Amino acid sequence: MSADGSRVLVALRVPCEPAEAWRRFTDEIDQWWQPNQLFAFSSGGSGTLAFEPGTGGRLTETYDDGTVFVIGVISAWEPPRRLVVSWRQESFPPGCETELHVGFEPVAPGETRVSVTHYGWDRLPDEHAARHGFPLEVLQLRFAEWWRRMIAISFSGPRPS
């Protein structure tokens, strides 16, 4: 997927080394991800998110009844540096997906810049339900706010050793 003007970009410094930031983002996604009804993955409610590690693995949401929604497939799994995964909601048109790039860059001892770049929002038709009637720029702003909040939550507070 090429870089284009329809991306959402958020970057935050977090108080840990890249390997720890990677682990928190990938292994603990079910602990920090908070459902957002405006941008729900499926109409089945909210479930538990999990990565299946490795290139070709999946990002899934599993619901209480055991059903699984595949959000995307991992195309780059490079711990502790980079993750790329396709991303879709159940309501996206067939063949339509966005792409999430997450980077983990050391910036100082004990600090990492976590950057989230989410591409492809212009692929959704203006009238599509997932756009909620928002112009593209407003949709991107809402997603940027959401990602900023999720990254901040994922790295708040100490973790047990």
HELIX and SHEET records of a PDB file:
HELIX    1   1 PRO A   18  ASP A   27  1                                  10    
HELIX    2   2 ILE A   29  TRP A   32  1                                   4    
HELIX    3   3 GLN A   37  PHE A   39  5                                   3    
HELIX    4   4 TRP A  121  ARG A  123  5                                   3    
HELIX    5   5 ALA A  129  ARG A  131  5                                   3    
HELIX    6   6 LEU A  136  SER A  154  1                                  19    
SHEET    1   A 7 VAL A   8  VAL A  14  0                                        
SHEET    2   A 7 GLU A 111  TYR A 119 -1                                        
SHEET    3   A 7 THR A  98  ALA A 108 -1                                        
SHEET    4   A 7 ARG A  82  TRP A  87 -1                                        
SHEET    5   A 7 VAL A  68  GLU A  78 -1                                        
SHEET    6   A 7 ARG A  58  THR A  62 -1                                        
SHEET    7   A 7 THR A  48  PHE A  51 -1                                        
END                                                                             
